[in-house]
């Protein structure tokens, strides 16, 4: 018996807000360091706190999502700054209600539902072909947005042909 295995890495595009966070924190840290050196040593404590915040926030602005599709199960990991890996979610394709392109007419009902939780694990570029997976995560219905390439999309389609639409 052969296992169906496919792995894909999708880099999240840096947004303007990510750049503002990164450079704003660095700028504020530098300002408080200079203020602590020349005005008041207490400002160095604020600079230290900002430096710690930089350590945790800056890596989260450089994200990649790794999709691992094995025998109908899609595992999504978040890779931060190419150094830290965190498992985000594991989804069973057979349990999904529908998988189709985000702008497909099949998603019209779900796209209009404002109460549905949306989890976006794509690059964020609207020009790329992104898919939405409607599934249950815990007790609530969720829309999970992914960005598979052609080969992965066909693999997902082959594992649940009645629920996956590639239009």
C-alpha positions as CSV (number, residue, x, y, z in Angstrom):
1,X,0.0,0.0,0.0
2,X,1.5,3.4,-1.0
3,X,0.9,6.5,1.0
4,X,-0.1,9.7,-0.7
5,X,2.4,12.3,0.5
6,X,2.9,15.9,-0.6
7,X,4.7,18.8,1.1
8,X,4.5,22.5,0.1
9,X,6.0,25.7,1.6
10,X,4.1,29.0,1.1
11,X,5.8,32.3,2.1
12,X,3.4,34.9,3.5
13,X,4.0,38.3,1.8
14,X,5.1,41.1,4.1
15,X,2.4,43.7,4.5
16,X,2.8,47.4,5.3
17,X,1.7,46.8,8.8
18,X,4.4,44.2,9.3
19,X,7.0,46.7,8.2
20,X,5.5,49.4,10.5
21,X,5.7,47.0,13.4
22,X,9.3,45.9,12.7
23,X,10.8,49.4,12.0
24,X,8.6,51.1,14.6
25,X,9.8,48.8,17.4
26,X,13.5,49.1,16.3
27,X,13.2,52.9,16.1
28,X,11.5,53.2,19.5
29,X,14.1,50.9,21.1
30,X,16.9,53.1,19.7
31,X,15.3,56.3,20.9
32,X,14.9,55.0,24.4
33,X,18.4,53.6,24.5
34,X,19.8,57.1,23.5
35,X,17.4,58.7,26.0
36,X,18.6,56.4,28.7
37,X,22.2,57.2,28.0
38,X,21.8,61.0,27.8
39,X,18.7,61.9,29.7
40,X,17.7,59.4,32.4
41,X,18.9,55.9,33.1
42,X,15.3,54.8,33.9
43,X,14.6,55.1,30.1
44,X,17.0,52.1,29.7
45,X,14.3,49.9,31.4
46,X,11.8,50.9,28.8
47,X,14.4,50.2,26.1
48,X,15.0,46.8,27.6
49,X,11.2,46.0,27.6
50,X,11.0,47.2,23.9
51,X,14.0,45.0,23.1
52,X,12.3,42.0,24.5
53,X,9.2,42.8,22.6
54,X,11.3,43.0,19.4
55,X,12.6,39.5,20.1
56,X,9.1,38.1,20.1
57,X,7.3,40.3,17.5
58,X,9.9,40.7,14.7
59,X,10.1,37.0,13.9
60,X,6.4,36.8,13.6
61,X,6.5,39.3,10.7
62,X,8.6,36.8,8.6
63,X,6.2,33.8,8.2
64,X,6.0,30.7,6.0
65,X,3.3,28.1,6.1
66,X,4.2,24.5,5.5
67,X,1.4,22.2,4.2
68,X,1.9,18.5,4.7
69,X,-0.7,16.4,3.0
70,X,-0.6,12.7,3.9
71,X,-3.4,10.2,3.1
72,X,-6.3,12.7,3.3
73,X,-4.9,14.6,6.3
74,X,-3.6,18.2,5.9
75,X,-1.2,19.4,8.6
76,X,-0.3,23.1,8.6
77,X,2.8,24.4,10.4
78,X,3.9,28.0,10.9
79,X,7.6,28.7,10.4
80,X,8.7,32.0,11.9
81,X,11.9,33.6,10.6
82,X,13.1,30.3,9.2
83,X,14.0,29.2,12.7
84,X,11.0,28.5,14.8
85,X,8.3,25.9,13.8
86,X,4.9,25.7,15.4
87,X,2.1,23.2,14.4
88,X,-1.0,25.2,13.8
89,X,-3.7,22.9,12.8
90,X,-4.4,19.4,11.5
91,X,-7.4,18.9,9.2
92,X,-9.1,15.8,7.8
93,X,-10.2,16.5,4.2
94,X,-12.9,13.8,4.4
95,X,-14.5,15.8,7.3
96,X,-14.6,19.0,5.3
97,X,-18.0,20.3,4.0
98,X,-16.5,21.9,0.9
99,X,-13.1,22.8,-0.6
100,X,-13.2,25.3,-3.5
101,X,-11.4,28.5,-4.7
102,X,-12.1,31.5,-2.5
103,X,-13.8,33.4,-5.3
104,X,-15.8,30.4,-6.6
105,X,-19.6,30.6,-6.8
106,X,-19.7,27.5,-4.6
107,X,-18.4,29.7,-1.8
108,X,-21.1,32.4,-2.1
109,X,-23.1,31.2,0.9
110,X,-20.1,30.8,3.1
111,X,-18.4,34.1,2.0
112,X,-21.6,36.0,3.1
113,X,-21.5,34.4,6.6
114,X,-19.9,37.0,8.9
115,X,-20.1,34.8,12.0
116,X,-17.9,32.1,10.5
117,X,-14.3,32.2,11.8
118,X,-11.7,32.6,9.1
119,X,-8.1,31.2,9.4
120,X,-5.8,32.4,6.6
121,X,-2.7,30.3,6.0
122,X,-1.9,31.6,2.5
123,X,0.6,34.1,1.1
124,X,-2.1,36.9,1.3
125,X,-1.7,37.7,-2.4
126,X,-5.1,37.9,-4.0
127,X,-3.6,37.2,-7.4
128,X,-2.6,33.7,-6.4
129,X,-5.2,30.9,-6.5
130,X,-6.3,30.4,-3.0
131,X,-8.7,27.8,-1.7
132,X,-11.2,27.9,1.2
133,X,-11.9,24.7,3.2
134,X,-15.1,24.8,5.1
135,X,-14.7,22.5,8.1
136,X,-15.4,22.1,11.8
137,X,-12.6,23.0,14.1
138,X,-13.6,21.9,17.6
139,X,-17.3,22.8,17.8
140,X,-17.5,25.7,15.4
141,X,-17.5,25.9,11.7
142,X,-14.5,27.6,10.2
143,X,-13.2,28.8,6.8
144,X,-9.6,27.8,6.4
145,X,-7.8,29.5,3.5
146,X,-4.9,27.7,1.9
147,X,-2.8,28.2,-1.2
148,X,-1.9,24.8,-2.7
149,X,-0.1,24.4,-6.0
150,X,-1.7,22.4,-8.9
151,X,-0.2,19.1,-7.8
152,X,-1.4,19.4,-4.2
153,X,-4.8,20.6,-5.3
154,X,-5.1,17.4,-7.4
155,X,-4.0,15.2,-4.5
156,X,-6.6,16.8,-2.3
157,X,-9.2,16.3,-5.0
158,X,-8.3,12.7,-5.4
159,X,-8.7,12.0,-1.7
160,X,-12.3,13.5,-1.5
161,X,-13.6,14.0,-5.1
162,X,-17.2,14.9,-4.1
163,X,-16.1,17.7,-1.8
164,X,-13.3,19.4,-3.7
165,X,-13.8,21.7,-6.7
166,X,-10.9,23.1,-8.7
167,X,-12.9,25.6,-10.8
